[in-house]
Every structure is written in C-alpha cells, then in structure tokens.
Amino acid sequence: MSLWYKRDMSAPSLTDLAIKHKTDKWGLHFYTQHYERHFQHLRNQKVKILEIGVGGYQDPKAGGESLRMWKDFFQEGLIYGIDIHDKSTHEEDRIKIFRGSQIDSNFLGSVLAEIGEPDLIIDDGSHINEHIIETFKILFPKLKQDGIYAVEDLQTSYWNSYGGDSFNLKNPKTAMNFFKGLTDSMNFEEFDRPSYRPSYFDRNVIGMAFYHNMVFVQKGHNNEPSNWVTNNRLRSKNGKSWLKYAMRSIASRIGM
Ligand SMILES: C[S@@+](CC[C@H](N)C(=O)[O-])C[C@H]1O[C@@H](n2cnc3c(N)ncnc32)[C@H](O)[C@@H]1O
C-alpha cells in the first residue's frame, strides 16, 4: 500500500519497530501502516496509550511485544496494557500492566481512575464481538476528547465462533455492524426526524477510518451544523417543518 501521508523519515517507521519488537501487528497483520498514519501527529507528545491485550495468553512470560513497540514509537509516552492473564513480568519504565477483563466495568473504572484519560485506546483483546462492543461503550466515553479508539481483528465479525456472521452481513450483533452504525451517528444532524434525540456517540464521533480488519474512531465534538438551511430540496420537501429542524439542531448543540 502506498503512503499518502507525510512520514517522519528521520525516525524508524512503526513497521520497522514492529519487526524489531516482533509484534504481529506487521507480518501476520498489516496494521502498522494504518497506525502510523493515524498516530504520527502524536509521536513526540506525552501520550497515554491503553492497549487491551498484552499477548501470550496464559503464559506469563509471553507477550508484551506491542507495548514495547509503542514505547519505542512514543518516546515520551506512557504505555498501559490490560490483560485477563497476569502479564506483570512485562512491566518496565513507562509500561504498566493491569490484570482484568475488558468487559468488567468496575475493573476498567479503577484502571482509568489510576491513569486518567487515555489519548489512544486499542482493543486487541478477546476479539469476541459482544466484548468489542461492550468495551467500546465503556471506554470510548473515557477517551480524551480529541482521542482515537482503534479496534483490531474485525475479521471475527464474520466468524461464528466469536459471535460473528458471514451470512447475514447486517446482523446487528457484530462489531462491524456496530461500527458501521456509527457512520450514521456522525451525520445525525441531517436526519429527517425532528424529534430525534442524539446519543452520546452521535455527539462525540467525528471521524472513522476502516481498513482490512480494523477501524479507527476519532473522538471530538460532533457539532457541525446541518446542511438543511442551504438545501433547497430538503426545505421544499419539508415545507414549514424547517423550524422544527432549527430548534432540534440548536437543542442538540446545547445538550438539551
Ligand atoms: C492477540 S493477543 C494481544 C497481542 C498484543 N496486543 C500484540 O499486538 O502483540 C490477545 C490478548 O488478549 C487477552 N485477552 C483475552 N480475553 C481478554 C479479556 N476478556 N480481557 C482482557 N484481555 C483479554 C489474551 O490473554 C491475550 O494475551
């Protein structure tokens, strides 16, 4: 894949670092090119990055590769990992690991109380569809306002054993369909439904990027006004209802 963003050529690429630290984010998967594009602007910042899934499963000594890659990439960053198994042997300066499940909201709350709002969250944990959605619902509201939430291995959206579905591609229980739904959230201001009440995700998702088996969700205030004022077709179609749209649009922006 060709690069369409400007990379900092004075430092090793994230792919170089993935190879160095032996994480399968490059090789088995091809995620590092996408991560670099979306995370590059934060490379020299004091970011807090939280990755669910340290790697190595039951073996306490195995895993930690991606945390070490992130530490190398974000030279000023604080790197936090979560795993259901004990991964404490991988802790070192700027890498801290918590043991617990990605769907345990009390556990996640205690992690966030300790580390504060992350700038970046990555879900590379169980890859079970129900877990991916539940974890996103718990953690996305805790992400920094201009933060980015990435989810890997969305191929499980099509795998029955993970709660996915290859036959009904509109199955509402798959992670892919959950995230596809957020693409409508971004445009809620344009809904032709005057009584529509925007959700938290409507108000706080401002961008999404889908790649093979992964998605990035950009958090921010989704408060750009609707196009209805200048859209003559919509105005004539709705006749006098434009006033309702104006009221609803203003109400949603002031959080009513
Ligand atoms: C694919 S590996 C992570 C690989 C690592 N992020 C990397 O790129 O090198 C997935 C990890 O998620 C952990 N995991 C599985 N279910 C989990 C859950 N419910 N909560 C937290 N971690 C979980 C597993 O123990 C395993 O170590």
PDBQT file of the ligand as one rigid body, heavy atoms in Angstrom, charges set to zero:
ROOT
HETATM    1  C1  LIG A 301      -3.899 -11.041  20.293  1.00  0.00    +0.000 C 
HETATM    2  S1  LIG A 301      -3.263 -11.057  21.910  1.00  0.00    +0.000 S 
HETATM    3  C2  LIG A 301      -2.624  -9.419  22.084  1.00  0.00    +0.000 C 
HETATM    4  C3  LIG A 301      -1.392  -9.172  21.244  1.00  0.00    +0.000 C 
HETATM    5  C4  LIG A 301      -0.684  -7.879  21.503  1.00  0.00    +0.000 C 
HETATM    6  N1  LIG A 301      -1.580  -6.755  21.626  1.00  0.00    +0.000 N 
HETATM    7  C5  LIG A 301       0.279  -7.594  20.379  1.00  0.00    +0.000 C 
HETATM    8  O1  LIG A 301      -0.097  -6.921  19.391  1.00  0.00    +0.000 OA
HETATM    9  O2  LIG A 301       1.441  -8.018  20.426  1.00  0.00    +0.000 OA
HETATM   10  C6  LIG A 301      -4.749 -11.018  22.850  1.00  0.00    +0.000 C 
HETATM   11  C7  LIG A 301      -4.584 -10.959  24.367  1.00  0.00    +0.000 C 
HETATM   12  O3  LIG A 301      -5.853 -10.604  24.906  1.00  0.00    +0.000 OA
HETATM   13  C8  LIG A 301      -6.026 -11.253  26.133  1.00  0.00    +0.000 C 
HETATM   14  N2  LIG A 301      -7.456 -11.360  26.447  1.00  0.00    +0.000 N 
HETATM   15  C9  LIG A 301      -8.345 -12.306  26.028  1.00  0.00    +0.000 A 
HETATM   16  N3  LIG A 301      -9.563 -12.076  26.529  1.00  0.00    +0.000 NA
HETATM   17  C10 LIG A 301      -9.468 -10.950  27.288  1.00  0.00    +0.000 A 
HETATM   18  C11 LIG A 301     -10.389 -10.208  28.076  1.00  0.00    +0.000 A 
HETATM   19  N4  LIG A 301     -11.665 -10.566  28.190  1.00  0.00    +0.000 N 
HETATM   20  N5  LIG A 301      -9.941  -9.103  28.730  1.00  0.00    +0.000 NA
HETATM   21  C12 LIG A 301      -8.638  -8.733  28.623  1.00  0.00    +0.000 A 
HETATM   22  N6  LIG A 301      -7.714  -9.411  27.901  1.00  0.00    +0.000 NA
HETATM   23  C13 LIG A 301      -8.115 -10.493  27.230  1.00  0.00    +0.000 A 
HETATM   24  C14 LIG A 301      -5.338 -12.602  25.963  1.00  0.00    +0.000 C 
HETATM   25  O4  LIG A 301      -4.924 -13.131  27.213  1.00  0.00    +0.000 OA
HETATM   26  C15 LIG A 301      -4.175 -12.258  25.036  1.00  0.00    +0.000 C 
HETATM   27  O5  LIG A 301      -2.972 -12.116  25.748  1.00  0.00    +0.000 OA
ENDROOT
TORSDOF 0
